[in-house]
């Protein structure tokens, strides 16, 4: 799954100048499921007093799963989304996205969520082919 890059943004990249706001807009329009899922989690986190919130609902189709994997597998996309929303993202299995408050990154809860132990404990047979 590729981003739908406008000719204007491509020309900017060829000149060496890319505004992050333009890149995030390209992500938003190219990967709407992933963007909207993260935006929704960010809104939920802002309404709660907890350190993080996460998604447990699988994407409705493989297309949406692909968008989520694309967004979180790319350092540039993931980093831009983190900066845009002012959060730290974590990812487990094939759809469990967590949004942490920036100050929680590297803390006890974040470290526990991203640990080897947590990854192992969150496995199940249906994740093998996702």
FENQUI-V655551 format. One record per run of one state. SS is the DSSP state (H for helix, E for strand, - for the rest). FROM is the first residue (numbers start at 1). LEN is the number of residues. Records with the same first field share a line. If there is no record, write none. Layout:
SS->FROM-LEN, FROM-LEN
This chain:
-->1-6, 16-4, 31-1, 48-4, 55-7, 74-1, 86-1, 93-3, 105-3, 114-2, 122-3, 128-3
H->7-9, 20-11, 32-16, 62-12, 75-11, 102-3, 108-6, 116-6, 125-3
E->52-3, 87-6, 96-6
